[in-house]
Amino acid sequence: MTTVSSASPALTGNDPANRLYGPLPDVSGEAGYAEDHPARVGFFTDTSVCIGCKACEVACKEWNTLPMDDADGNRDAMGLSGMSYDNTGMLGANSWRHVAFVEQSRAVDLPMPTVGLPGAGAEGAGRHGESQAPGDAHATSHGGNADGGLTAQASVLNVEALSEFDPQTGHSADREIRWLMSSDVCKHCTHAACLDVCPTGALFRTEFGTVVVQQDICNGCGYCVPACPYGVIDQRKDDGRVFKCTMCYDRLTDGLQPACATACPTQSIQFGDLDELQARADARLATLKEQGVETARLYGRDEDDGVGGAGAFFLLLDEPEVYGLPPDPIVTTRDLPSMWKHAVGGAVMVVGVALSAILGSRKGLRR
């Protein structure tokens, strides 16, 4: 039987390369699983096709029998936030999936054609009760203001304008609105600080490379809550135990996909082998860039970032902060070896100064 450690190699005394940060090719192997363990799996969330239906939230709650809660985390309460169409608010102990709704608006200058009174020509469009001769109307329909109106209308309705239309964007004469939607979840980090600081082994690395909380072992110490750089893990107010996404570990062991990925109607949430998902995400990003979406970017894809890459990563259409994500997350246990070295060095120095003072005082008394 394989003994699986819940801590990173650095905290078990077997870490010559200080693997608390940076790329880690085999997270399950480092956790103690045999070489024939399954490939690491994960989530790739493509926010460019998310429609905000919240099917993932519902599926997650139904499968994991999570209680209803409001935006403040109050259990068995349904409340409207009054701030957005999103009433979940954030990830929590009872909401392991959260679809963020981000509304962006800006002023625009759209070439809208002018519309006059019925039967009036372009010159009489702004003068009530005036008419225009048929000949004048014919003349202005081929030039002057009428031609300008037709040109303006053509500039709005031409093929190029239609090809650039964004179905997530609503247009008016003076305002452009865009909805950014993204289903957030635990990142199942390569270097998981929550797992490193857990004193009871309630948090462990699975054979699939994911991070899971065992609620029957959690003692409610809460150390993992501030350790998470994403603010994912949360405690229930009634008993203090922590909860988060398990990537449906019980379904994975039966060969099934997580409930949220199964329920997603647009394939915004994609589940599978992490290496394949990363290649798919790179191709999708390249496609969007070719289509002129310059703001598109991958978040959590880089294995050289502060958490060694995430098991759940995202394609975003704006800065991470817009979605409520930290721009540069760093595993909070990264500097533990250095901190302990400095602490031990300081303690040795204090002891040395104290001994010197004691020995010096004794020499003075002997004299």
Beta strands, then each sheet from edge to edge (+ up, - down):
strand 1: 41-46
strand 2: 98-107
strand 3: 169-171
strand 4: 175-184
strand 5: 203-205
strand 6: 211-213
strand 7: 234-235
strand 8: 242-243
strand 9: 269-273
strand 10: 297-299
strand 11: 312-316
sheet 1: 9+ 1- 11- 10+
sheet 2: 2+ 4- 3+
sheet 3: 5+ 6-
sheet 4: 7+ 8-
end
